[in-house]
Amino acid sequence: MNYGFFDYKSFIDYHGEDYWGTAHTAFMVLAVLAIVIVPVLLRKTKEKNIDLFLKILSIAIPVLEVIKIVWESYWDLRVAGNFNWDGLLPLYTCSLFIFTLPLAAWTKGKIKRAAVAWLSTIGVFAGLTNFFLPPILNTYPFWTMASFMSLNFHFWMVFTGVFLVVTGYYKTKWSDIPTAWLPLAAFSVIVIPVNYILQARGFYPDYMLYMHGNGAPILPQLSSFFIDNGLQFIYTLIMLFGYMLIAALFIALYRGVYALVRLVSKKKNKKKEVTE
């Protein structure tokens, strides 16, 4: 390994070799196992303890994100001489994890439910995509601080959403489809203008995949079609409302699993009654 853990990307001779390499694959396997097994083991966790978990995370995650942005910005300014406006702002879909956590931890009522619903649906999806298709490994090797912070950020994203569902802290309703989408829609009120302002100034932003869909399957081709026809904003709107479909799919998945668990439980109870 010809680089240090804290090295900046410009000082490392790296070209994406660790993307789905041994270390990344091992991390993925262990992370997925933890996300599946640990919430099941902790499924009887009391609500007050889950509240505490959310409160701790709502402080730790933003602090770590600030550290990452400051560290990267320092080196961007020192090496390249400019801030990475179209890549480093906390305006990604995953960045919403930073802002919904405090709402889930410290508020009540409809605001809390919207935050918890987002964390358990769209948040899980966004975290998973960055597990399997982590952009950070295109730039930094696995054994670097930047990669560790990014991969662990997305691990906690997925774990938190699954944990809230498995423990029953978040109980799904079909009416939660727009509720889960609402935090994202509110965030988009900021993200969409920033994307277009940066693009007008010669940058190449793609926050929340609203401009080009980079790194995702199919989306770059879809984006190119609309851009070529002078309709990029239509693509942006498709993406915006497409996230509601993701919320619907996750709620349907959770409700399907709930129904299956209840069915299996009823059959077990009937067998016990027969044997008794």
Secondary structure, DSSP 8 states (H G I E B T S, - for coil): --S-TT--GGGS--SSTTTTSHHHHHHHHHHHHHHHHHHHHTTT--HHHHHHHHHHHHHHHHHHHHHHHHHHHHHIIIIISS--TTTSSS-STTTHHHHHHHHHHH--HHHHHHHHHHHHTHHHHHHHHHHHS-THHHHS-SSSHHHHHHHHHHHHHHHHHHHHHHTTSS---TTHHHHHHHHHHHHHHHHHHHHHHHHHTT----GGG-SS-TTSSSHHHHHHHHHHTT-HHHHHHHHHHHHHHHHHHHHHHHHHHHHHHHHHHHHHHHHHHHH-
